[in-house]
Amino acid sequence: MAIDKITTPAIADDAVTNAKVSYNNNQFRNIIINGDMSIAQRGTSVTGLGNGDSGYHTVDRFNFFEGGDNSSEFTMSQSTDVPTGQGFATSFKMDCTTADASPGSGDFLFLNQKVDF
């Protein structure tokens, strides 16, 4: 097909109407997905997280990973302990329930957030 044969369809003026979009603008202030920690589809609390328990456990899009020779254990939870006056109702909380008595140089813990563009 030659380029000169391509046509653009026309839409009649009376076929187009304006749409009024209404939304809570405060809901979208935080550009980090689930930055307010309000969504926890997998559960709100998990105990005994340690080496080898990597993955998403509570608050959506926040991934736990511990490695090395680390023997620490953690409780991960969606908490209502939040800063005042900021508009947040929930937070992400990690409690160390069993500390590694002698952490090695290769021990590590990651908390990652998945961000889609």
C-alpha positions in Angstrom: 0.0 0.0 0.0 1.4 3.4 -1.0 1.6 6.1 1.7 -0.6 8.4 -0.4 -3.4 5.9 -0.1 -3.6 6.0 3.7 -6.5 8.1 5.0 -7.3 9.3 8.5 -10.8 8.7 9.6 -12.9 11.7 10.7 -15.0 11.8 13.8 -18.1 13.9 13.7 -18.0 16.9 16.1 -21.2 15.8 17.8 -19.8 12.3 18.5 -17.1 13.6 20.9 -18.0 14.6 24.4 -15.9 15.8 27.3 -15.5 13.5 30.2 -15.2 14.7 33.7 -12.7 12.6 35.7 -13.2 12.7 39.4 -10.6 11.2 41.8 -9.1 11.8 45.2 -5.9 13.7 44.3 -4.4 12.9 47.7 -4.6 9.2 46.9 -1.9 9.5 44.2 0.6 11.9 45.8 3.1 9.1 46.6 4.7 8.0 43.3 6.1 4.8 44.9 3.6 2.0 44.3 2.2 1.0 47.7 4.4 3.6 49.3 1.8 4.1 52.0 2.0 0.4 52.8 -1.8 0.0 52.7 -1.9 -3.2 50.6 -0.8 -6.5 52.2 -2.6 -9.2 50.2 -0.4 -12.0 51.5 -1.1 -11.2 55.2 -0.3 -8.6 57.8 2.3 -10.4 59.9 4.9 -13.2 59.4 7.2 -14.5 62.2 10.4 -16.5 62.0 11.8 -15.1 58.7 15.4 -16.0 58.3 18.0 -17.2 55.9 16.3 -18.8 52.9 12.9 -17.2 53.5 13.2 -14.7 50.7 10.2 -13.3 48.9 7.1 -11.2 49.4 5.5 -11.9 52.8 3.3 -9.0 53.9 3.2 -5.5 52.4 2.9 -5.8 48.6 6.0 -4.9 46.4 8.4 -5.1 49.3 10.7 -8.2 49.0 12.7 -9.7 51.9 16.0 -11.5 51.2 18.6 -12.6 53.8 21.8 -14.5 52.9 25.2 -15.6 53.9 25.7 -17.5 57.1 23.2 -15.2 58.9 21.2 -17.0 61.7 19.0 -13.9 62.6 15.2 -14.2 62.5 12.7 -11.4 61.9 9.0 -10.6 62.2 7.7 -8.7 59.3 4.4 -6.8 59.6 2.1 -4.2 58.3 1.9 -1.8 61.3 -0.3 1.0 62.5 2.8 2.6 64.1 3.1 5.7 61.7 4.4 9.3 61.8 1.7 11.8 62.9 0.4 14.4 60.6 1.6 12.8 57.4 -1.6 11.2 56.3 -0.4 7.6 56.6 -2.4 4.9 58.3 0.0 2.0 57.9 3.8 1.3 57.8 6.2 -1.5 57.1 7.8 -2.9 60.2 10.7 -5.4 60.7 11.5 -6.6 64.2 14.7 -8.7 64.9 13.4 -11.5 67.1 16.7 -13.5 67.1 20.0 -11.7 66.6 23.0 -13.4 65.0 25.6 -13.6 67.8 28.5 -13.4 65.4 27.6 -11.9 62.0 30.1 -12.6 59.3 31.4 -10.3 56.6 29.3 -12.2 54.0 26.0 -11.9 55.9 23.4 -9.6 54.4 19.7 -8.6 54.4 18.0 -6.9 51.5 14.6 -5.2 51.5 13.8 -4.5 47.9 10.8 -2.7 46.3 9.6 -3.7 42.9 8.9 -0.6 40.8 7.4 -0.8 37.3 7.9 1.9 34.7 
